[in-house]
Amino acid sequence: MKVEYYELSDPALREKFVDVVQAAEEHGLPYPLTAINGVFRFAGGVSYYAILRAVQEALGISASES
């Protein structure tokens, strides 16, 4: 599992991730964008619990096991 944070209001990072920024703008997606293992799962505000469930799913852990 890889978790990283990128502040896309930073011009240097916007340039580094120009494809992500362009796709978000083209589809009208609000920030923040949340990706799990490189796959975008959420756009806009998202609860901790929603992210936790998505991470558990990616790890193959059922909610009853946590």
DSSP file (Angstrom, degrees, kcal/mol; ACC not computed):
  #  RESIDUE AA STRUCTURE BP1 BP2  ACC     N-H-->O    O-->H-N    N-H-->O    O-->H-N    TCO  KAPPA ALPHA  PHI   PSI    X-CA   Y-CA   Z-CA
    1    1 A M              0   0    0      0, 0.0     2,-0.5     0, 0.0    35,-0.0   0.000 360.0 360.0 360.0 134.0    0.0    0.0    0.0
    2    2 A K        -     0   0    0      2,-0.0    35,-0.8     0, 0.0     2,-0.5  -0.982 360.0-176.0-125.0 125.4    1.4    3.4   -0.9
    3    3 A V        +     0   0    0     -2,-0.5     2,-0.3    33,-0.1    33,-0.1  -0.982  12.8 161.5-122.6 124.5    0.0    6.6    0.5
    4    4 A E        -     0   0    0     -2,-0.5     2,-0.4    31,-0.2    31,-0.2  -0.974  25.9-143.9-139.6 152.9    1.3   10.0   -0.7
    5    5 A Y        -     0   0    0     -2,-0.3     2,-0.4     2,-0.0    -2,-0.0  -0.973  13.4-175.3-120.7 132.1    0.1   13.6   -0.5
    6    6 A Y        -     0   0    0     -2,-0.4     2,-1.1     7,-0.0    -2,-0.0  -0.990  20.0-143.7-127.3 122.8    0.6   16.1   -3.3
    7    7 A E    >   -     0   0    0     -2,-0.4     3,-1.8     1,-0.1     6,-0.3  -0.734  14.5-168.7 -86.0  99.8   -0.5   19.7   -2.9
    8    8 A L  T 3  S+     0   0    0     -2,-1.1    -1,-0.1     1,-0.3     9,-0.0   0.414  77.6  74.9 -77.8   4.2   -1.7   20.5   -6.4
    9    9 A S  T 3  S+     0   0    0      4,-0.0    -1,-0.3     5,-0.0    -2,-0.0   0.605  75.5  95.5 -83.1 -11.6   -2.0   24.3   -5.6
   10   10 A D  S <> S-     0   0    0     -3,-1.8     4,-2.5     1,-0.1     3,-0.5  -0.688  76.8-142.1 -77.1 120.3    1.9   24.2   -5.8
   11   11 A P  H  > S+     0   0    0      0, 0.0     4,-2.0     0, 0.0     5,-0.2   0.846  98.9  54.2 -55.4 -37.1    2.7   25.3   -9.4
   12   12 A A  H  > S+     0   0    0      1,-0.2     4,-1.9     2,-0.2     5,-0.1   0.901 111.7  44.1 -65.5 -39.7    5.7   22.9   -9.6
   13   13 A L  H  > S+     0   0    0     -3,-0.5     4,-2.4    -6,-0.3    -1,-0.2   0.856 109.2  56.3 -73.9 -34.0    3.4   19.9   -8.7
   14   14 A R  H  < S+     0   0    0     -4,-2.5     7,-0.3     1,-0.2    -2,-0.2   0.895 110.2  46.8 -60.9 -37.8    0.7   21.1  -11.0
   15   15 A E  H >< S+     0   0    0     -4,-2.0     3,-1.2    -5,-0.2    -2,-0.2   0.900 111.1  50.8 -69.4 -40.7    3.3   20.9  -13.8
   16   16 A K  H 3< S+     0   0    0     -4,-1.9     3,-0.2     1,-0.3    -2,-0.2   0.870 121.2  34.1 -64.0 -37.0    4.5   17.5  -12.7
   17   17 A F  T >X S+     0   0    0     -4,-2.4     4,-2.4     1,-0.2     3,-0.6  -0.211  75.8 138.9-111.5  40.8    1.0   16.1  -12.7
   18   18 A V  H <> S+     0   0    0     -3,-1.2     4,-2.7     1,-0.3     5,-0.2   0.840  70.2  55.4 -57.3 -36.8   -0.4   18.2  -15.6
   19   19 A D  H 3> S+     0   0    0     -3,-0.2     4,-2.1     2,-0.2    -1,-0.3   0.894 109.8  46.0 -65.2 -38.6   -2.3   15.2  -17.0
   20   20 A V  H <> S+     0   0    0     -3,-0.6     4,-2.5     2,-0.2    -2,-0.2   0.927 113.7  48.6 -67.9 -45.4   -4.1   14.7  -13.7
   21   21 A V  H  X S+     0   0    0     -4,-2.4     4,-2.4    -7,-0.3    -2,-0.2   0.922 112.9  48.0 -61.5 -45.2   -4.9   18.4  -13.3
   22   22 A Q  H  X S+     0   0    0     -4,-2.7     4,-2.8    -5,-0.2    -1,-0.2   0.914 112.0  48.9 -63.3 -43.4   -6.2   18.6  -16.9
   23   23 A A  H  X S+     0   0    0     -4,-2.1     4,-1.8    -5,-0.2     6,-0.2   0.908 111.4  50.0 -63.9 -41.5   -8.4   15.5  -16.5
   24   24 A A  H  <>S+     0   0    0     -4,-2.5     5,-2.8     1,-0.2     4,-0.3   0.923 113.8  45.2 -62.4 -44.0   -9.8   16.8  -13.2
   25   25 A E  H ><5S+     0   0    0     -4,-2.4     3,-1.0     1,-0.2    -2,-0.2   0.904 110.9  52.8 -67.4 -41.3  -10.6   20.2  -14.9
   26   26 A E  H 3<5S+     0   0    0     -4,-2.8    -1,-0.2     1,-0.2    -2,-0.2   0.842 116.0  40.2 -62.5 -33.4  -12.1   18.6  -18.0
   27   27 A H  T 3<5S-     0   0    0     -4,-1.8    -1,-0.2    -5,-0.2    -2,-0.2   0.355 110.8-119.3 -98.5   4.8  -14.5   16.5  -15.9
   28   28 A G  T < 5 +     0   0    0     -3,-1.0    -3,-0.2    -4,-0.3    -4,-0.1   0.817  52.0 168.3  64.2  31.4  -15.3   19.2  -13.4
   29   29 A L      < -     0   0    0     -5,-2.8    -1,-0.2    -6,-0.2     2,-0.2  -0.606  28.6-133.4 -81.1 133.9  -13.9   17.2  -10.5
   30   30 A P        -     0   0    0      0, 0.0    14,-1.1     0, 0.0    -1,-0.0  -0.529  35.6 -80.7 -82.3 152.9  -13.4   19.1   -7.2
   31   31 A Y  S    S+     0   0    0     12,-0.2    14,-0.3    -2,-0.2     2,-0.1  -0.619  94.7  62.4 -88.0 156.6  -10.2   18.8   -5.2
   32   32 A P        -     0   0    0      0, 0.0    12,-2.1     0, 0.0     2,-0.4   0.543  66.4-162.0 -78.2 156.9   -8.9   17.0   -3.3
   33   33 A L  E     -A   43   0A   0     10,-0.2     2,-0.5    -2,-0.1    10,-0.2  -0.877   4.7-153.7-101.0 137.4   -8.5   13.9   -5.4
   34   34 A T  E     -A   42   0A   0      8,-2.7     7,-3.2    -2,-0.4     8,-1.8  -0.959  12.8-177.5-118.4 123.3   -7.9   10.7   -3.6
   35   35 A A  E     -A   40   0A   0     -2,-0.5     2,-0.5     5,-0.3     5,-0.3  -0.925  12.4-157.3-117.0 143.4   -6.1    7.8   -5.3
   36   36 A I  E >  S-A   39   0A   0      3,-2.7     3,-1.4    -2,-0.4   -33,-0.1  -0.980  82.7 -15.0-122.0 118.6   -5.4    4.4   -3.8
   37   37 A N  T 3  S-     0   0    0    -35,-0.8    -1,-0.2    -2,-0.5     3,-0.1   0.871 132.1 -51.4  53.9  39.8   -2.5    2.5   -5.4
   38   38 A G  T 3  S+     0   0    0    -36,-0.2     2,-0.5     1,-0.2    -1,-0.3   0.474 115.3 113.3  82.5   3.0   -2.5    4.9   -8.3
   39   39 A V  E <   -A   36   0A   0     -3,-1.4    -3,-2.7     0, 0.0     2,-0.3  -0.938  68.3-126.3-111.1 122.5   -6.3    4.6   -9.0
   40   40 A F  E     +A   35   0A   0     -2,-0.5    -5,-0.3    -5,-0.3     3,-0.1  -0.504  38.4 162.2 -70.1 126.4   -8.5    7.6   -8.4
   41   41 A R  E     +     0   0A   0     -7,-3.2     2,-0.3    -2,-0.3    -6,-0.2   0.680  56.6  29.2-115.8 -29.8  -11.3    6.7   -6.2
   42   42 A F  E     -A   34   0A   0     -8,-1.8    -8,-2.7     4,-0.0     2,-0.4  -0.973  51.5-165.0-139.0 149.0  -12.7   10.0   -4.8
   43   43 A A  E     +A   33   0A   0     -2,-0.3   -10,-0.2   -10,-0.2   -12,-0.2  -0.999  64.2   5.4-131.4 136.6  -13.0   13.6   -5.8
   44   44 A G  S    S-     0   0    0    -12,-2.1   -10,-0.0   -14,-1.1   -15,-0.0  -0.318 114.8 -11.7  85.8-174.7  -13.9   16.4   -3.3
   45   45 A G        +     0   0    0    -14,-0.3     2,-0.3    -2,-0.1    -2,-0.2  -0.312  68.4 179.5 -60.5 137.8  -14.3   16.0    0.4
   46   46 A V        -     0   0    0     -4,-0.1     2,-0.1    -2,-0.0    -2,-0.1  -0.995  26.6-111.7-142.2 144.5  -14.4   12.4    1.6
   47   47 A S     >  -     0   0    0     -2,-0.3     4,-1.9     1,-0.1     3,-0.2  -0.374  22.6-120.0 -77.2 155.1  -14.7   11.0    5.0
   48   48 A Y  H  > S+     0   0    0      1,-0.2     4,-2.9     2,-0.2     5,-0.2   0.891 114.7  55.9 -55.3 -41.8  -11.9    9.1    6.8
   49   49 A Y  H  > S+     0   0    0      1,-0.2     4,-2.4     2,-0.2    -1,-0.2   0.851 104.1  51.9 -66.1 -35.2  -14.2    6.0    7.0
   50   50 A A  H  > S+     0   0    0      2,-0.2     4,-2.0    -3,-0.2    -1,-0.2   0.909 112.8  45.5 -66.4 -41.1  -14.8    6.0    3.2
   51   51 A I  H  X S+     0   0    0     -4,-1.9     4,-2.7     2,-0.2     5,-0.2   0.922 111.3  53.3 -66.4 -43.2  -11.1    6.0    2.6
   52   52 A L  H  X S+     0   0    0     -4,-2.9     4,-2.8     1,-0.2    -2,-0.2   0.926 109.3  48.3 -57.5 -46.4  -10.6    3.4    5.3
   53   53 A R  H  X S+     0   0    0     -4,-2.4     4,-2.4     1,-0.2    -1,-0.2   0.902 112.1  49.3 -61.4 -41.0  -13.1    1.1    3.6
   54   54 A A  H  X S+     0   0    0     -4,-2.0     4,-2.2     2,-0.2    -1,-0.2   0.887 112.1  47.9 -67.2 -38.4  -11.5    1.6    0.2
   55   55 A V  H  X S+     0   0    0     -4,-2.7     4,-2.0     2,-0.2    -2,-0.2   0.924 111.3  50.4 -67.2 -44.1   -8.0    0.9    1.6
   56   56 A Q  H  X>S+     0   0    0     -4,-2.8     5,-3.3    -5,-0.2     4,-0.7   0.913 110.5  50.3 -59.0 -42.0   -9.3   -2.3    3.3
   57   57 A E  H ><5S+     0   0    0     -4,-2.4     3,-0.9     1,-0.2    -1,-0.2   0.921 109.5  50.5 -61.1 -44.3  -10.9   -3.4    0.0
   58   58 A A  H 3<5S+     0   0    0     -4,-2.2    -1,-0.2     1,-0.3    -2,-0.2   0.827 113.0  46.7 -64.2 -31.3   -7.6   -2.8   -1.8
   59   59 A L  H 3<5S-     0   0    0     -4,-2.0    -1,-0.3     2,-0.1    -2,-0.2   0.515 115.8-115.7 -87.3  -5.6   -5.8   -4.8    0.9
   60   60 A G  T <<5 +     0   0    0     -3,-0.9     2,-0.5    -4,-0.7    -3,-0.2   0.789  68.2 140.9  76.2  27.9   -8.4   -7.6    0.7
   61   61 A I      < -     0   0    0     -5,-3.3    -1,-0.3    -6,-0.2     2,-0.1  -0.902  44.5-140.4-105.4 126.4   -9.5   -7.0    4.3
   62   62 A S    >>  -     0   0    0     -2,-0.5     3,-1.5     1,-0.1     4,-0.7  -0.495  24.7-113.0 -80.8 157.5  -13.2   -7.3    5.1
   63   63 A A  G >4 S+     0   0    0      1,-0.3     3,-0.7     2,-0.2    -1,-0.1   0.814 116.7  59.4 -58.7 -31.8  -14.8   -4.8    7.5
   64   64 A S  G 34 S+     0   0    0      1,-0.2    -1,-0.3     2,-0.2    -3,-0.0   0.703 100.9  55.9 -72.4 -18.6  -15.4   -7.6   10.0
   65   65 A E  G <4        0   0    0     -3,-1.5    -1,-0.2     1,-0.2    -2,-0.2   0.663 360.0 360.0 -84.8 -17.2  -11.7   -8.4   10.1
   66   66 A S    <<        0   0    0     -3,-0.7    -1,-0.2    -4,-0.7    -2,-0.2   0.477 360.0 360.0 -87.7 360.0  -10.6   -4.9   11.1
